Amino acid sequence: MENIEYYKKYDERYKTSHSQGIAWTGDKHSKILEKYLKDISKEQTILEIGCGEGQNALYLLKQGYNILACDVSENAICWCKNRAEQEKLNKDIFFTLDILEEKLEQKFDVIFSFSVLHMFVTNEHRDKFYKFLSNHLKKNGKAIITSMGDGEISFTSSINIDEKVSNNNITTQKLPCKIASLNEIKEEINRNGLRLKNAYISGEIQGFEKSIVVEIYRN
Ligand SMILES: C[S@@+](CC[C@H](N)C(=O)[O-])C[C@H]1O[C@@H](n2cnc3c(N)ncnc32)[C@H](O)[C@@H]1O
């Protein structure tokens, strides 16, 4: 792998896929999202971290929610803006941001992040992810985070992987990940000064057989 931060390498995957006009992930929003919408008003501010190809943010935008969505990948954000334009929606809600290195002025009532946490392999990066949540949630604000895993398995793949992965006939570099157990995730939440409200295992997250879902509050 080239010498750039491993978590930025999804960009190459999107570039390969999008150059052929194909979405890597698809365009269906996570079913799990709907479960939380009944408790969110249209006035509340929402941020999606690691929005990828935008299927969740676009769904929220169409429903009239007050959402901003970021991703470290420029190719992903370009794809999202194009999709928003095609659907005559506001493309300016999408912007590039490395949440491990950058911050926003604004704080939010709700933060969603689907299948991003497991991309952070080192403790330093994982702690930065939680710190971003704590710095960008309003008091009593809520974050809904999903991470690949069945709650029991704990596994960290090497940052230097020399394998390929295919989806929709597109083949790209396999990327490292950390599948943390639910106990590990609870420990991370505590040590970063956040409060766990609820945790469960779901099969409704696109692309993954099982995911851990955690609802986190800022104290
Ligand atoms: C497995 S994909 C999930 C994308 C999308 N949430 C979904 O459910 O389809 C992980 C995403 O996290 C993004 N990401 C990785 N590191 C990031 C960072 N430091 N800041 C913002 N986004 C990041 C990647 O570019 C990628 O789009």
PDBQT file of the ligand as one rigid body, heavy atoms in Angstrom, charges set to zero:
ROOT
HETATM    1  C1  LIG A 301     -17.365   1.127   4.871  1.00  0.00    +0.000 C 
HETATM    2  S1  LIG A 301     -17.528   2.758   4.204  1.00  0.00    +0.000 S 
HETATM    3  C2  LIG A 301     -19.208   3.149   4.726  1.00  0.00    +0.000 C 
HETATM    4  C3  LIG A 301     -19.814   4.244   3.908  1.00  0.00    +0.000 C 
HETATM    5  C4  LIG A 301     -21.275   4.583   4.238  1.00  0.00    +0.000 C 
HETATM    6  N1  LIG A 301     -21.409   5.049   5.600  1.00  0.00    +0.000 N 
HETATM    7  C5  LIG A 301     -22.175   3.403   3.995  1.00  0.00    +0.000 C 
HETATM    8  O1  LIG A 301     -22.791   2.896   4.937  1.00  0.00    +0.000 OA
HETATM    9  O2  LIG A 301     -22.254   2.958   2.827  1.00  0.00    +0.000 OA
HETATM   10  C6  LIG A 301     -16.552   3.749   5.317  1.00  0.00    +0.000 C 
HETATM   11  C7  LIG A 301     -16.485   5.214   4.922  1.00  0.00    +0.000 C 
HETATM   12  O3  LIG A 301     -15.759   5.937   5.918  1.00  0.00    +0.000 OA
HETATM   13  C8  LIG A 301     -15.015   6.938   5.267  1.00  0.00    +0.000 C 
HETATM   14  N2  LIG A 301     -13.938   7.395   6.162  1.00  0.00    +0.000 N 
HETATM   15  C9  LIG A 301     -12.841   6.695   6.524  1.00  0.00    +0.000 A 
HETATM   16  N3  LIG A 301     -12.066   7.443   7.323  1.00  0.00    +0.000 NA
HETATM   17  C10 LIG A 301     -12.674   8.642   7.470  1.00  0.00    +0.000 A 
HETATM   18  C11 LIG A 301     -12.318   9.851   8.150  1.00  0.00    +0.000 A 
HETATM   19  N4  LIG A 301     -11.171   9.936   8.849  1.00  0.00    +0.000 N 
HETATM   20  N5  LIG A 301     -13.162  10.903   8.084  1.00  0.00    +0.000 NA
HETATM   21  C12 LIG A 301     -14.320  10.815   7.370  1.00  0.00    +0.000 A 
HETATM   22  N6  LIG A 301     -14.696   9.698   6.686  1.00  0.00    +0.000 NA
HETATM   23  C13 LIG A 301     -13.880   8.621   6.734  1.00  0.00    +0.000 A 
HETATM   24  C14 LIG A 301     -14.533   6.234   4.005  1.00  0.00    +0.000 C 
HETATM   25  O4  LIG A 301     -14.059   7.114   3.015  1.00  0.00    +0.000 OA
HETATM   26  C15 LIG A 301     -15.787   5.466   3.613  1.00  0.00    +0.000 C 
HETATM   27  O5  LIG A 301     -16.617   6.216   2.767  1.00  0.00    +0.000 OA
ENDROOT
TORSDOF 0
